[in-house]
């Protein structure tokens, strides 16, 4: 590792737990992806994002799944879609395994 973060750098990254409440195909994306709507609880509400997770996950199994996402990046235009957060996952080639909590927790809880 060459780019070490300071503790104050890490504290700026706001990772939160949310539940996927809707999943749609995203045919306009350059690489296979879904459009997700994630509920982060009453404080943050619902956020949209796209995720290249089609290799390991079907739309049906994603609804109701809790995920971990960074919620304080600026919005990003992806094709004709505005992404409002970044879902986190472990990447191996084209396969992304979503990061999740060990057990269900309240939507919006911060990851530290």
The first five atom37 places (N, CA, C, CB, O) and aatype in JSON, in Angstrom:
{
  "aatype": [20, 20, 20, 20, 20, 20, 20, 20, 20, 20, 20, 20, 20, 20, 20, 20, 20, 20, 20, 20, 20, 20, 20, 20, 20, 20, 20, 20, 20, 20, 20, 20, 20, 20, 20, 20, 20, 20, 20, 20, 20, 20, 20, 20, 20, 20, 20, 20, 20, 20, 20, 20, 20, 20, 20, 20, 20, 20, 20, 20, 20, 20, 20, 20, 20, 20, 20, 20, 20, 20, 20, 20, 20, 20, 20, 20, 20, 20, 20, 20, 20, 20, 20, 20, 20, 20, 20, 20, 20, 20, 20, 20, 20, 20, 20, 20, 20, 20, 20, 20, 20, 20, 20, 20, 20, 20, 20, 20, 20, 20, 20, 20],
  "atom_mask": [
    [1, 1, 1, 1, 1],
    [1, 1, 1, 1, 1],
    [1, 1, 1, 1, 1],
    [1, 1, 1, 1, 1],
    [1, 1, 1, 1, 1],
    [1, 1, 1, 1, 1],
    [1, 1, 1, 1, 1],
    [1, 1, 1, 1, 1],
    [1, 1, 1, 1, 1],
    [1, 1, 1, 1, 1],
    [1, 1, 1, 1, 1],
    [1, 1, 1, 1, 1],
    [1, 1, 1, 1, 1],
    [1, 1, 1, 1, 1],
    [1, 1, 1, 1, 1],
    [1, 1, 1, 1, 1],
    [1, 1, 1, 1, 1],
    [1, 1, 1, 1, 1],
    [1, 1, 1, 1, 1],
    [1, 1, 1, 1, 1],
    [1, 1, 1, 1, 1],
    [1, 1, 1, 1, 1],
    [1, 1, 1, 1, 1],
    [1, 1, 1, 1, 1],
    [1, 1, 1, 1, 1],
    [1, 1, 1, 1, 1],
    [1, 1, 1, 1, 1],
    [1, 1, 1, 1, 1],
    [1, 1, 1, 1, 1],
    [1, 1, 1, 1, 1],
    [1, 1, 1, 1, 1],
    [1, 1, 1, 1, 1],
    [1, 1, 1, 1, 1],
    [1, 1, 1, 1, 1],
    [1, 1, 1, 1, 1],
    [1, 1, 1, 1, 1],
    [1, 1, 1, 1, 1],
    [1, 1, 1, 1, 1],
    [1, 1, 1, 1, 1],
    [1, 1, 1, 1, 1],
    [1, 1, 1, 1, 1],
    [1, 1, 1, 1, 1],
    [1, 1, 1, 1, 1],
    [1, 1, 1, 1, 1],
    [1, 1, 1, 1, 1],
    [1, 1, 1, 1, 1],
    [1, 1, 1, 1, 1],
    [1, 1, 1, 1, 1],
    [1, 1, 1, 1, 1],
    [1, 1, 1, 1, 1],
    [1, 1, 1, 1, 1],
    [1, 1, 1, 1, 1],
    [1, 1, 1, 1, 1],
    [1, 1, 1, 1, 1],
    [1, 1, 1, 1, 1],
    [1, 1, 1, 1, 1],
    [1, 1, 1, 1, 1],
    [1, 1, 1, 1, 1],
    [1, 1, 1, 1, 1],
    [1, 1, 1, 1, 1],
    [1, 1, 1, 1, 1],
    [1, 1, 1, 1, 1],
    [1, 1, 1, 1, 1],
    [1, 1, 1, 1, 1],
    [1, 1, 1, 1, 1],
    [1, 1, 1, 1, 1],
    [1, 1, 1, 1, 1],
    [1, 1, 1, 1, 1],
    [1, 1, 1, 1, 1],
    [1, 1, 1, 1, 1],
    [1, 1, 1, 1, 1],
    [1, 1, 1, 1, 1],
    [1, 1, 1, 1, 1],
    [1, 1, 1, 1, 1],
    [1, 1, 1, 1, 1],
    [1, 1, 1, 1, 1],
    [1, 1, 1, 1, 1],
    [1, 1, 1, 1, 1],
    [1, 1, 1, 1, 1],
    [1, 1, 1, 1, 1],
    [1, 1, 1, 1, 1],
    [1, 1, 1, 1, 1],
    [1, 1, 1, 1, 1],
    [1, 1, 1, 1, 1],
    [1, 1, 1, 1, 1],
    [1, 1, 1, 1, 1],
    [1, 1, 1, 1, 1],
    [1, 1, 1, 1, 1],
    [1, 1, 1, 1, 1],
    [1, 1, 1, 1, 1],
    [1, 1, 1, 1, 1],
    [1, 1, 1, 1, 1],
    [1, 1, 1, 1, 1],
    [1, 1, 1, 1, 1],
    [1, 1, 1, 1, 1],
    [1, 1, 1, 1, 1],
    [1, 1, 1, 1, 1],
    [1, 1, 1, 1, 1],
    [1, 1, 1, 1, 1],
    [1, 1, 1, 1, 1],
    [1, 1, 1, 1, 1],
    [1, 1, 1, 1, 1],
    [1, 1, 1, 1, 1],
    [1, 1, 1, 1, 1],
    [1, 1, 1, 1, 1],
    [1, 1, 1, 1, 1],
    [1, 1, 1, 1, 1],
    [1, 1, 1, 1, 1],
    [1, 1, 1, 1, 1],
    [1, 1, 1, 1, 1],
    [1, 1, 1, 1, 1],
    [1, 1, 1, 1, 1]
  ],
  "atom_positions": [
    [[0.85, -1.2, 0.0], [0.0, 0.0, 0.0], [0.89, 1.25, 0.0], [-0.96, 0.0, 1.24], [1.8, 1.4, 0.81]],
    [[0.58, 2.12, -0.92], [1.37, 3.34, -1.0], [0.58, 4.58, -0.59], [1.89, 3.52, -2.39], [1.18, 5.58, -0.2]],
    [[-0.73, 4.54, -0.68], [-1.55, 5.71, -0.35], [-2.23, 5.52, 0.99], [-2.6, 5.95, -1.44], [-3.41, 5.18, 1.06]],
    [[-1.49, 5.73, 2.06], [-2.07, 5.58, 3.39], [-3.01, 6.73, 3.72], [-0.97, 5.49, 4.44], [-2.72, 7.89, 3.43]],
    [[-4.15, 6.39, 4.32], [-5.11, 7.38, 4.78], [-4.81, 7.74, 6.22], [-6.57, 6.86, 4.64], [-4.25, 6.94, 6.98]],
    [[-5.18, 8.94, 6.59], [-5.14, 9.29, 8.01], [-6.48, 8.9, 8.61], [-4.84, 10.83, 8.22], [-7.44, 8.63, 7.89]],
    [[-6.55, 8.88, 9.92], [-7.82, 8.57, 10.58], [-8.87, 9.6, 10.2], [-7.63, 8.52, 12.11], [-10.04, 9.25, 10.0]],
    [[-8.48, 10.86, 10.11], [-9.45, 11.9, 9.75], [-9.94, 11.71, 8.32], [-8.84, 13.3, 9.93], [-11.09, 12.05, 8.02]],
    [[-9.09, 11.19, 7.41], [-9.55, 10.87, 6.05], [-10.64, 9.8, 6.11], [-8.37, 10.39, 5.17], [-11.69, 9.94, 5.48]],
    [[-10.4, 8.74, 6.88], [-11.35, 7.64, 6.99], [-12.69, 8.12, 7.56], [-10.77, 6.53, 7.87], [-13.75, 7.69, 7.11]],
    [[-12.62, 9.0, 8.55], [-13.85, 9.49, 9.18], [-14.74, 10.28, 8.21], [-13.51, 10.36, 10.37], [-15.94, 10.43, 8.46]],
    [[-14.17, 10.78, 7.13], [-14.95, 11.52, 6.14], [-15.82, 10.61, 5.28], [-14.02, 12.32, 5.24], [-16.84, 11.05, 4.74]],
    [[-15.43, 9.34, 5.16], [-16.19, 8.39, 4.35], [-17.38, 7.91, 5.16], [-15.28, 7.19, 3.89], [-17.21, 7.26, 6.19]],
    [[-18.57, 8.22, 4.69], [-19.79, 7.86, 5.43], [-20.41, 6.61, 4.81], [-20.8, 9.03, 5.42], [-21.13, 6.67, 3.82]],
    [[-20.11, 5.46, 5.43], [-20.66, 4.18, 4.99], [-21.86, 3.87, 5.86], [-19.59, 3.04, 5.06], [-21.79, 3.94, 7.09]],
    [[-22.96, 3.52, 5.21], [-24.21, 3.24, 5.93], [-24.82, 1.94, 5.44], [-25.21, 4.4, 5.76], [-24.55, 1.49, 4.32]],
    [[-25.65, 1.33, 6.29], [-26.39, 0.13, 5.94], [-27.76, 0.54, 5.43], [-26.52, -0.84, 7.17], [-28.43, 1.4, 5.99]],
    [[-28.17, -0.1, 4.34], [-29.49, 0.15, 3.79], [-30.08, -1.13, 3.22], [-29.43, 1.22, 2.71], [-29.36, -2.1, 2.99]],
    [[-31.38, -1.13, 3.01], [-32.08, -2.29, 2.46], [-32.52, -1.99, 1.03], [-33.29, -2.68, 3.33], [-33.12, -0.95, 0.76]],
    [[-32.21, -2.9, 0.13], [-32.61, -2.76, -1.27], [-34.13, -2.94, -1.33], [-31.87, -3.8, -2.19], [-34.65, -3.97, -0.89]],
    [[-34.83, -1.94, -1.88], [-36.29, -2.02, -1.95], [-36.8, -2.15, -3.38], [-36.9, -0.81, -1.3], [-37.97, -2.48, -3.59]],
    [[-35.94, -1.88, -4.36], [-36.35, -2.04, -5.76], [-35.12, -2.29, -6.62], [-37.12, -0.79, -6.26], [-34.04, -1.75, -6.35]],
    [[-35.29, -3.11, -7.65], [-34.21, -3.43, -8.58], [-34.77, -3.41, -10.0], [-33.56, -4.82, -8.25], [-35.81, -4.03, -10.27]],
    [[-34.1, -2.72, -10.89], [-34.51, -2.66, -12.29], [-33.32, -2.96, -13.19], [-35.11, -1.28, -12.64], [-32.17, -2.7, -12.82]],
    [[-33.6, -3.51, -14.37], [-32.55, -3.68, -15.36], [-32.03, -2.3, -15.77], [-33.07, -4.47, -16.59], [-32.73, -1.3, -15.65]],
    [[-30.78, -2.27, -16.25], [-30.16, -1.02, -16.68], [-29.5, -1.25, -18.05], [-29.11, -0.51, -15.63], [-28.27, -1.29, -18.15]],
    [[-30.32, -1.39, -19.09], [-29.78, -1.72, -20.42], [-28.88, -0.64, -21.01], [-30.9, -1.99, -21.36], [-28.07, -0.93, -21.89]],
    [[-29.01, 0.6, -20.55], [-28.18, 1.69, -21.07], [-26.76, 1.69, -20.52], [-28.84, 3.01, -20.77], [-25.9, 2.38, -21.05]],
    [[-26.51, 0.93, -19.46], [-25.18, 0.89, -18.85], [-24.18, 0.25, -19.81], [-25.22, 0.11, -17.52], [-24.53, -0.64, -20.58]],
    [[-22.94, 0.71, -19.75], [-21.88, 0.18, -20.61], [-21.61, -1.29, -20.3], [-20.6, 1.01, -20.44], [-21.41, -2.09, -21.21]],
    [[-21.59, -1.65, -19.01], [-21.41, -3.03, -18.56], [-22.7, -3.49, -17.9], [-20.19, -3.15, -17.58], [-23.44, -2.66, -17.39]],
    [[-22.98, -4.8, -17.89], [-24.22, -5.28, -17.27], [-24.38, -4.76, -15.84], [-24.25, -6.81, -17.28], [-23.47, -4.9, -15.01]],
    [[-25.53, -4.18, -15.56], [-25.76, -3.57, -14.25], [-27.25, -3.52, -13.95], [-25.17, -2.15, -14.19], [-28.1, -3.67, -14.83]],
    [[-27.54, -3.31, -12.67], [-28.9, -3.06, -12.21], [-28.98, -1.63, -11.7], [-29.33, -4.07, -11.1], [-27.97, -1.04, -11.31]],
    [[-30.19, -1.09, -11.69], [-30.5, 0.15, -10.98], [-31.14, -0.27, -9.66], [-31.45, 1.1, -11.82], [-32.12, -1.03, -9.66]],
    [[-30.61, 0.2, -8.55], [-31.12, -0.15, -7.23], [-31.71, 1.07, -6.55], [-30.01, -0.75, -6.35], [-31.24, 2.19, -6.74]],
    [[-32.75, 0.85, -5.75], [-33.26, 1.85, -4.82], [-33.03, 1.26, -3.44], [-34.8, 2.22, -5.08], [-33.48, 0.15, -3.15]],
    [[-32.33, 2.02, -2.58], [-31.93, 1.53, -1.27], [-32.52, 2.44, -0.2], [-30.39, 1.44, -1.13], [-32.42, 3.66, -0.3]],
    [[-33.13, 1.85, 0.82], [-33.71, 2.59, 1.94], [-32.67, 2.67, 3.06], [-35.03, 1.91, 2.45], [-32.27, 1.66, 3.63]],
    [[-32.24, 3.9, 3.37], [-31.27, 4.14, 4.43], [-31.92, 4.67, 5.71], [-30.2, 5.11, 3.95], [-31.23, 5.25, 6.55]],
    [[-33.22, 4.5, 5.86], [-33.89, 4.93, 7.07], [-34.36, 6.36, 7.0], [-32.99, 4.75, 8.25], [-34.19, 7.05, 5.99]],
    [[-34.97, 6.81, 8.1], [-35.63, 8.12, 8.11], [-34.65, 9.29, 7.97], [-36.41, 8.29, 9.38], [-35.02, 10.32, 7.4]],
    [[-33.43, 9.15, 8.45], [-32.47, 10.26, 8.39], [-32.01, 10.54, 6.95], [-31.26, 9.95, 9.26], [-31.94, 11.7, 6.54]],
    [[-31.71, 9.49, 6.2], [-31.17, 9.65, 4.85], [-32.18, 9.36, 3.75], [-29.98, 8.76, 4.67], [-32.01, 9.82, 2.62]],
    [[-33.22, 8.6, 4.06], [-34.23, 8.28, 3.07], [-33.75, 7.27, 2.05], [-34.68, 9.53, 2.38], [-32.86, 6.46, 2.3]],
    [[-34.37, 7.34, 0.88], [-34.05, 6.4, -0.2], [-33.05, 7.03, -1.15], [-35.32, 5.99, -0.97], [-33.1, 8.23, -1.44]],
    [[-32.12, 6.2, -1.62], [-31.13, 6.65, -2.59], [-31.08, 5.65, -3.73], [-29.73, 6.81, -1.93], [-31.32, 4.46, -3.55]],
    [[-30.76, 6.16, -4.92], [-30.63, 5.31, -6.11], [-29.16, 5.12, -6.43], [-31.39, 5.94, -7.32], [-28.32, 5.98, -6.17]],
    [[-28.85, 3.97, -7.02], [-27.51, 3.71, -7.5], [-27.57, 2.66, -8.59], [-26.57, 3.27, -6.36], [-28.56, 1.94, -8.72]],
    [[-26.5, 2.57, -9.35], [-26.37, 1.45, -10.28], [-25.24, 0.57, -9.75], [-26.07, 1.95, -11.75], [-24.32, 1.05, -9.09]],
    [[-25.34, -0.71, -10.03], [-24.34, -1.65, -9.53], [-24.12, -2.76, -10.55], [-24.76, -2.24, -8.17], [-25.08, -3.34, -11.07]],
    [[-22.87, -3.05, -10.82], [-22.5, -4.12, -11.74], [-22.42, -5.44, -10.97], [-21.15, -3.8, -12.45], [-21.33, -5.99, -10.77]],
    [[-23.57, -5.92, -10.55], [-23.63, -7.12, -9.69], [-24.47, -8.22, -10.33], [-24.21, -6.75, -8.32], [-24.93, -9.13, -9.64]],
    [[-24.68, -8.14, -11.65], [-25.55, -9.09, -12.33], [-24.96, -10.49, -12.42], [-25.86, -8.59, -13.71], [-25.71, -11.45, -12.58]],
    [[-23.65, -10.64, -12.3], [-23.03, -11.96, -12.44], [-23.38, -12.88, -11.28], [-21.51, -11.82, -12.54], [-23.5, -14.1, -11.46]],
    [[-23.55, -12.32, -10.08], [-23.78, -13.15, -8.89], [-25.17, -13.01, -8.29], [-22.76, -12.81, -7.85], [-25.56, -13.83, -7.46]],
    [[-25.93, -11.98, -8.69], [-27.21, -11.71, -8.03], [-28.33, -11.55, -9.05], [-27.11, -10.45, -7.15], [-28.16, -10.91, -10.09]],
    [[-29.48, -12.14, -8.75], [-30.68, -11.9, -9.56], [-31.45, -10.74, -8.94], [-31.57, -13.19, -9.65], [-31.25, -10.41, -7.77]],
    [[-32.33, -10.14, -9.71], [-33.13, -9.04, -9.18], [-33.96, -9.49, -7.98], [-34.05, -8.47, -10.28], [-34.06, -8.77, -6.99]],
    [[-34.54, -10.67, -8.07], [-35.4, -11.17, -7.0], [-34.68, -11.37, -5.69], [-36.03, -12.45, -7.42], [-35.25, -11.1, -4.63]],
    [[-33.44, -11.83, -5.73], [-32.74, -12.07, -4.47], [-32.18, -10.8, -3.85], [-31.63, -13.05, -4.69], [-31.8, -10.8, -2.68]],
    [[-32.12, -9.72, -4.62], [-31.6, -8.46, -4.08], [-32.63, -7.69, -3.25], [-31.11, -7.58, -5.21], [-32.27, -7.02, -2.29]],
    [[-33.91, -7.79, -3.63], [-34.94, -7.06, -2.9], [-35.01, -7.6, -1.47], [-36.33, -7.18, -3.6], [-35.17, -8.8, -1.26]],
    [[-34.88, -6.7, -0.5], [-34.9, -7.08, 0.91], [-33.52, -7.33, 1.49], [-35.72, -8.3, 1.08], [-33.39, -7.51, 2.7]],
    [[-32.48, -7.33, 0.65], [-31.11, -7.58, 1.12], [-30.51, -6.29, 1.67], [-30.22, -8.14, -0.04], [-30.63, -5.23, 1.05]],
    [[-29.89, -6.4, 2.83], [-29.18, -5.24, 3.37], [-27.78, -5.18, 2.76], [-29.1, -5.31, 4.92], [-27.11, -6.2, 2.61]],
    [[-27.37, -3.97, 2.43], [-26.07, -3.73, 1.81], [-25.37, -2.59, 2.53], [-26.22, -3.42, 0.3], [-25.98, -1.86, 3.32]],
    [[-24.08, -2.44, 2.24], [-23.29, -1.34, 2.78], [-22.95, -0.41, 1.61], [-21.99, -1.85, 3.51], [-22.52, -0.88, 0.55]],
    [[-23.13, 0.89, 1.8], [-22.86, 1.85, 0.73], [-22.24, 3.12, 1.29], [-24.15, 2.18, -0.04], [-22.47, 3.48, 2.44]],
    [[-21.45, 3.79, 0.46], [-20.95, 5.13, 0.77], [-22.02, 6.11, 0.32], [-19.55, 5.42, 0.07], [-22.44, 6.09, -0.83]],
    [[-22.45, 6.96, 1.24], [-23.57, 7.86, 0.94], [-23.18, 9.33, 0.82], [-24.61, 7.72, 2.01], [-24.04, 10.17, 0.58]],
    [[-21.88, 9.65, 0.98], [-21.51, 11.06, 0.91], [-20.59, 11.4, -0.27], [-20.84, 11.46, 2.2], [-19.85, 12.38, -0.21]],
    [[-20.64, 10.6, -1.32], [-20.02, 11.0, -2.58], [-20.97, 11.95, -3.3], [-19.68, 9.75, -3.47], [-22.18, 11.9, -3.07]],
    [[-20.45, 12.8, -4.18], [-21.36, 13.6, -5.0], [-22.13, 12.69, -5.96], [-20.59, 14.69, -5.79], [-21.66, 11.61, -6.3]],
    [[-23.3, 13.12, -6.39], [-24.08, 12.37, -7.36], [-23.25, 12.21, -8.64], [-25.44, 13.08, -7.67], [-22.44, 13.06, -8.99]],
    [[-23.49, 11.06, -9.33], [-22.73, 10.78, -10.55], [-23.67, 10.32, -11.65], [-21.64, 9.73, -10.29], [-24.47, 9.41, -11.45]],
    [[-23.55, 10.94, -12.81], [-24.35, 10.56, -13.97], [-23.74, 9.3, -14.6], [-24.42, 11.73, -15.01], [-22.57, 9.29, -14.96]],
    [[-24.56, 8.25, -14.73], [-24.15, 7.02, -15.4], [-25.18, 6.76, -16.48], [-24.04, 5.81, -14.38], [-26.33, 6.41, -16.2]],
    [[-24.77, 6.94, -17.72], [-25.68, 6.88, -18.86], [-26.83, 7.87, -18.6], [-26.22, 5.42, -19.09], [-26.57, 9.06, -18.39]],
    [[-28.07, 7.41, -18.61], [-29.22, 8.31, -18.39], [-29.72, 8.25, -16.95], [-30.35, 7.94, -19.35], [-30.89, 8.56, -16.7]],
    [[-28.87, 7.86, -16.01], [-29.27, 7.59, -14.63], [-28.35, 8.35, -13.68], [-29.23, 6.07, -14.33], [-27.14, 8.41, -13.9]],
    [[-28.93, 8.93, -12.61], [-28.14, 9.65, -11.62], [-27.94, 8.77, -10.39], [-28.82, 10.99, -11.24], [-28.89, 8.46, -9.68]],
    [[-26.69, 8.39, -10.14], [-26.35, 7.56, -8.99], [-26.13, 8.44, -7.76], [-25.09, 6.7, -9.29], [-25.42, 9.45, -7.84]],
    [[-26.74, 8.07, -6.62], [-26.69, 8.89, -5.41], [-25.88, 8.28, -4.28], [-28.09, 9.16, -4.93], [-25.75, 8.89, -3.22]],
    [[-25.35, 7.08, -4.48], [-24.52, 6.43, -3.47], [-23.69, 5.36, -4.17], [-25.38, 5.81, -2.32], [-23.88, 5.1, -5.36]],
    [[-22.77, 4.73, -3.45], [-21.91, 3.68, -4.01], [-22.01, 2.44, -3.14], [-20.44, 4.17, -4.12], [-21.56, 2.43, -1.99]],
    [[-22.6, 1.37, -3.71], [-22.69, 0.1, -2.99], [-21.3, -0.53, -2.97], [-23.74, -0.86, -3.67], [-20.58, -0.5, -3.97]],
    [[-20.92, -1.09, -1.82], [-19.6, -1.66, -1.66], [-19.61, -3.17, -1.86], [-19.03, -1.32, -0.3], [-20.56, -3.85, -1.47]],
    [[-18.55, -3.67, -2.45], [-18.43, -5.11, -2.67], [-16.99, -5.5, -2.93], [-19.3, -5.55, -3.83], [-16.15, -4.66, -3.26]],
    [[-16.73, -6.77, -2.77], [-15.42, -7.33, -3.08], [-15.42, -7.72, -4.55], [-15.09, -8.57, -2.17], [-16.34, -8.39, -5.02]],
    [[-14.39, -7.29, -5.3], [-14.35, -7.47, -6.74], [-13.3, -8.5, -7.12], [-14.06, -6.14, -7.43], [-12.13, -8.41, -6.74]],
    [[-13.76, -9.49, -7.89], [-12.85, -10.48, -8.46], [-13.23, -10.64, -9.93], [-12.93, -11.86, -7.68], [-14.22, -11.29, -10.26]],
    [[-12.42, -10.05, -10.8], [-12.75, -10.05, -12.23], [-14.02, -9.26, -12.46], [-12.9, -11.49, -12.76], [-14.1, -8.09, -12.1]],
    [[-15.03, -9.91, -13.06], [-16.31, -9.24, -13.3], [-17.34, -9.57, -12.23], [-16.85, -9.62, -14.67], [-18.5, -9.16, -12.34]],
    [[-16.93, -10.31, -11.21], [-17.86, -10.7, -10.14], [-17.69, -9.8, -8.92], [-17.65, -12.17, -9.75], [-16.58, -9.59, -8.43]],
    [[-18.81, -9.27, -8.45], [-18.82, -8.4, -7.27], [-19.67, -9.08, -6.2], [-19.37, -6.97, -7.61], [-20.85, -9.36, -6.42]],
    [[-19.05, -9.33, -5.04], [-19.77, -9.88, -3.89], [-20.09, -8.73, -2.95], [-18.94, -11.0, -3.17], [-19.18, -8.08, -2.44]],
    [[-21.37, -8.49, -2.71], [-21.79, -7.36, -1.88], [-21.33, -7.49, -0.44], [-23.3, -7.22, -1.92], [-21.32, -8.59, 0.12]],
    [[-20.96, -6.36, 0.17], [-20.65, -6.34, 1.6], [-21.96, -6.23, 2.36], [-19.7, -5.14, 1.95], [-22.85, -5.46, 2.01]],
    [[-22.07, -7.02, 3.42], [-23.27, -7.04, 4.24], [-22.89, -7.13, 5.7], [-24.2, -8.2, 3.85], [-21.76, -7.49, 6.04]],
    [[-23.82, -6.79, 6.57], [-23.61, -6.99, 7.99], [-23.83, -8.46, 8.34], [-24.55, -6.08, 8.82], [-24.48, -9.19, 7.59]],
    [[-23.31, -8.89, 9.46], [-23.44, -10.28, 9.89], [-24.89, -10.66, 10.17], [-22.61, -10.52, 11.13], [-25.3, -11.8, 9.94]],
    [[-25.65, -9.69, 10.66], [-27.07, -9.92, 10.96], [-27.84, -8.65, 10.63], [-27.29, -10.34, 12.46], [-27.24, -7.59, 10.49]],
    [[-29.16, -8.74, 10.51], [-29.94, -7.54, 10.18], [-29.75, -6.45, 11.23], [-31.43, -7.89, 10.06], [-29.71, -6.71, 12.43]],
    [[-29.64, -5.22, 10.74], [-29.51, -4.05, 11.61], [-30.45, -2.96, 11.1], [-28.01, -3.54, 11.66], [-31.03, -3.08, 10.02]],
    [[-30.59, -1.91, 11.87], [-31.45, -0.77, 11.51], [-30.87, -0.07, 10.29], [-31.59, 0.22, 12.7], [-29.67, 0.21, 10.24]],
    [[-31.73, 0.22, 9.31], [-31.29, 0.99, 8.15], [-30.73, 2.33, 8.57], [-32.44, 1.19, 7.17], [-31.29, 3.01, 9.43]],
    [[-29.63, 2.71, 7.95], [-29.0, 4.0, 8.22], [-27.85, 3.94, 9.21], [-30.02, 4.94, 8.73], [-27.13, 4.92, 9.38]],
    [[-27.66, 2.79, 9.87], [-26.54, 2.71, 10.82], [-25.22, 2.93, 10.09], [-26.53, 1.36, 11.55], [-25.03, 2.47, 8.96]],
    [[-24.33, 3.63, 10.76], [-23.03, 3.96, 10.18], [-22.04, 2.83, 10.41], [-22.49, 5.27, 10.77], [-22.03, 2.2, 11.48]],
    [[-21.22, 2.57, 9.41], [-20.15, 1.6, 9.51], [-18.9, 2.33, 9.98], [-19.9, 0.87, 8.14], [-18.51, 3.34, 9.4]],
    [[-18.29, 1.83, 11.03], [-17.05, 2.43, 11.56], [-15.94, 1.43, 11.59], [-17.26, 2.99, 12.95], [-14.83, 1.75, 12.0]]
  ]
}
